[in-house]
């Protein structure tokens, strides 16, 4: 069982920065698919950043060039560095994880994670980010 706990949310002014953290327990990051999602008020949840077992990353267009997803395997912690924040970034932010099948060879983990990037099985409780103009 994977447990995720986010922290680092808060209120900032437009143009400011925040760094979100997501601590994981119950499993190591080496084979997990990890991502950050957000849900603005009165909107659906959307995926914004993903990181894969080879260290490669993918971003939604809305955050590309401003947000950076990273992973510290030693600390079992996922990060989302958010720069140049805008009021439209206001949302509840969630980290999420998927656990590939135990028998899946390591070289197939990334492609499995990519296929599943809209369908995560484990979620944190969320952390609120509010950006004022």
SEGUZA-558011 format. One line per field, with one value per residue (C-alpha): x, y, z. Coordinates in steps of 0.001 Angstrom, whole numbers, padded with zeros to 6 digits. Example, Ala and Ser with C-alpha at 12.3 -4.5 7.8 and 13.67 -1.06 7.14 Angstrom:
<recs>
xx = [012300|013670] $
yy = [-004500|-001060] $
zz = [007800|007140] $
</recs>
This chain:
<recs>
xx = [000000|001412|000689|001311|001403|001720|002996|004189|001015|000089|-000819|001459|001181|001265|004812|005843|007123|006232|007665|005368|006624|005134|006441|005801|005691|004927|007033|010162|010078|012277|009331|006521|004889|004578|002696|001163|-002442|-004517|-008179|-009186|-012401|-015436|-013270|-012188|-008896|-006117|-002701|000139|003461|004785|008158|009275|011710|014432|014136|012354|009458|006313|004353|000979|001178|-000351|002695|005523|008511|007259|006922|009528|008847|011705|012376|014760|014996|017107|014357|011442|010132|008572|008736|006968|008815|006350|007703|006040|002748|-000456|-003931|-005142|-002759|-004999|-006118|-005858|-002708|-002362|000504|-000345|001310|000834|002440|003325|002610|005212|006224|006666|010298|012082|012529|008726|007907|008172|005845|003361|003464|002931|-000158|-001541|-000756|-004416|-005343|-003493|-004291|-002835|-003490|-002397|-004843|-004008|-002487|-004052|-002242|-003747|-002254|-003505|-003183] $
yy = [000000|003362|006364|009903|013118|016524|019714|023139|024787|028319|031772|033827|036815|036578|036015|034279|030758|027753|024269|021376|018157|014697|012082|008429|005453|001833|001553|002946|005335|003257|001548|003973|006199|009636|012742|015998|016921|019930|020790|024442|025602|024358|022540|019019|017633|017856|016282|018798|016980|013423|011859|008410|005779|006994|010549|011919|014306|015488|018675|020043|023084|025243|024823|024057|026304|027422|024215|021526|018031|016207|013210|012611|008833|008955|010863|009148|012605|014045|017796|020352|023653|026297|029596|032599|031663|033085|033486|030708|028326|028550|025013|022047|020181|016427|014050|010657|007314|004148|000850|-001226|-004958|-006837|-009035|-006184|-005982|-002752|-001747|-001730|000342|003738|002841|001344|004537|006664|004686|005061|008723|009722|006844|006843|004471|006268|009862|012238|014369|017518|020876|024226|026781|030250|032905|036466|039127] $
zz = [000000|-001056|001148|-000068|001948|000316|001917|000892|-000308|000648|-000572|-002799|-005051|-008807|-010015|-006824|-006249|-004138|-003801|-003075|-001526|-001526|000860|000079|002372|001792|-001359|-002923|-005835|-008114|-009852|-009111|-011698|-010130|-011075|-009909|-010544|-009631|-009302|-009590|-007936|-009856|-012388|-013081|-011885|-014464|-014730|-014941|-014492|-014610|-013910|-015019|-013816|-016209|-014869|-017920|-017401|-019149|-018528|-019444|-021714|-018995|-016726|-019142|-018568|-015142|-013106|-012513|-011208|-009519|-007349|-004461|-004226|-001070|000736|-001033|-001820|-004963|-005556|-007702|-008003|-009169|-010474|-012102|-010496|-011931|-010404|-012711|-010932|-007872|-007108|-004787|-005758|-005460|-005914|-007308|-007842|-009792|-009027|-012101|-011970|-009963|-012887|-015373|-016539|-015638|-019296|-019753|-016658|-018356|-021242|-018768|-016718|-019818|-020794|-017282|-016731|-016627|-014346|-011031|-008210|-005188|-004139|-001450|000516|-001426|-000567|-001419|-003544|-003840|-006105|-005784|-008446] $
</recs>
